[in-house]
Amino acid sequence: MIAFLKGLLDSRREDGCIVDVNGMGYEVSMPASDLDRLPPAGEPVTIYTWYLQRENEVQLFGFLDSGDRRLFKLLLGVTGIGPKVALAVLSGLSQSQLEQAVLQQDVNALSRLPGIGRKTAERLLWELKDKLKISQWESPRITGHEREDYSEALEALIALGYSAVAARGALQKVMDQELPPREEGKDRVAELVRLGLKHC
């Protein structure tokens, strides 16, 4: 698998670019949001890639941020979602906007994107919810049941009006600095929300 390309930007196209890596040109499809951030032709660029091979087609997809590549892979794992729709989602929403839309199950945020109807948006939100929750807590200190508590606390902070990014950052600080021991009969989610509010 090609994990990333590091070279010079040769040219930009409507749906991607060509990167010159030691004299070899790689054609890469990219989200529109990343195309707008590419440097001028001839300048160095690093693109995180995902290689996709089908029966009669080979494609290389690229992203300026490794987090977008991770989201692209998650989107491709949703039933009936192909590269075109996945790129459309990442072209219209940033990482934090997509995560917040999923956590809030905001159908309108996705159905407004070109080529994505309401049914597709609902399927994306439903199938991504658990996947994004799992990927948010990768610390070995967080066990399976604690991950559920953190996810509920995250949703509670968002419901109070905090952004997904701010809420997740606050809970991450709780996890790193003052993770309280689990106590029998104590509402763990409420305790996490209380501590998280101190860092929002």
N, C-alpha and C positions, 0 to 999 in steps of 0.2 A: 504494500500500500504506500502511496505517496502522501506523507503527512503534511509537508509544506514545501513551498517553492521560495527560494531566495535568489533574486537576480535583478535584472533591470526591466522596467516596464517598456515593452516594445511598442504596443499600440492599444488603444481602447476601442471596443465595439459597443453596439447598442445593448447587448446582453452579457457582455463580459470583456475579457482582455487577453492579450498575448504577453507572456512573460519570457524573457530571454535568460535562460540559465546556462551559462558557459557555451553560448552559441546554439543552444537547442531551444526552439520556441514552443512553449506549452500554451494551448488554448484553454482558457478557464471561463466557465460561466459563473456569474456573480449576482448577488442582489443589487438592485438599483441604488440602495443606500450606500453600499460599499464602492460602487463605481464612481459616485460623486466625490469620494474621499481619496481616490487614487492620485498619486503624484503625477507630474508631467512625464511625458515619454522620455526615456533615457535615464530616469532617476531610479535609485534602488527601491525595491519593494519586497516585503515578505507576505506571502499569502498562505493561509492555512487551508488545506485542501481535503476533499472527499472524493475518492475514486469510485465511480459507479459503472459496472459493466452489465449489459444486457445481451440478449441473443444477437442482435444486429447493430449494437451501438455501444460505444465507450465514451463516457463523459467525465470531465474533471470539474468539480465545483469548488469555488474558492471564497474565502472570507478573510477580512482584515483582522478579525478577532477570533481567537480559538473558542470563545463562548458561543459565537454564532454558528460555528461548525458543530458544536455539541447540540445546539437547538435544531439545526438542520437534520442531524441524524435522528433526533427524537421525533421530528415531524414526519420523516420518512417511515417511521415505525407505526404511524397512525393508519388504520385501515383505509385503503383507497386513496391515500395521499401520495402523489408523485413529486418529482423534483420541481416541476413548474409551479405547483401550488405552494410547496415549501419555500421556494424563492420569493413568491409573491408575499407570503407572510413576513419573511425577514426584510423584504423591501419596504413594507409599510409600517412595521413595528420594531422598536428597539428591543433588546433583551429584557429590560425592566418592564416595558410596556406589555410585552407578550406574557411575562410571568404574572404581572398584575391582572391582566385580562383572564388568564387561566384560573388564578386564585379566586377571583371575583365572579368567574363564569359569565363574563361579559360578552354575550353573543354579538352585540352591535359592533364592538371594537373589531371583530374579525370579519363580520359579514359586510362591512364597509369596504373591505379590500377588494381590488379588481379580481374577478374570476372566482370569488369565494361566496357561495350562497349560504343561506341560513342553516340548512341541514349540514353542510360541510363544516361550518363554523361550530355548530353544536357538537359534532363528532370530534372535532379537534380539541375542544375544551374538555369534553368528557374523558377522552383517552389520555390527554396530556396531564391532567390534574395529578394523578398518582405518580407519574414519571417525574414531573418537576419537583414534587415534594420529596421524593427519594433522593434526587440529585442535589437538593439544597443542603442536606446534612450528611456530610461524608466523614465527619470526625469519628475516630474510633471510640470516643467517649460517649457517643450517642447510640443507644441500643434501639432495637426495633420499636418497643413500646414508647420509648422516650421520643423517638422521631415523630410519632403520632401526636404526642403532647406538644412538641414544638410546632408542628404544622397547624394544630388548632390555635395555639397562641399567636402564630403568624397571621392567621385569618382574623383573629380577634383584633389585633393591632391595626390591620388594614381596614376593618369595619369601623374603627374609631377615627379613621381619616388619614392615617399615615400611609405613605407610599410603600409598595412591596420592598423596594430597595432599603428604605429607612428602617422598616420593621425587621427585615432579615438581618440588617447590620446590628440593630439593637439586641436581637436575640443571640446573635453570634458573640457579642460582647458578654452577655450573660453566661453563655456556654464556656467562654474562655476565662472569665474572671471570677464569677460568683455563682457557679452552678450549684444550687442547693441539693443536699441529699434528699432522696425520696422518702417521705414520711407517710406512714399508714393513716388513712382517713383524711389526708390533706389534699385539697384541690390543686393538683400540680399545674394545670393550665392557668388557673387564676394567679398562682404564684409567679409563673413565668411572665405573664402579662404585666403584673405589677413591677417586676424587676426590669422588664423590657422598656416600660414607660420612662424609667430613669435615664435611658440612653437614647430615646427618640428626640 
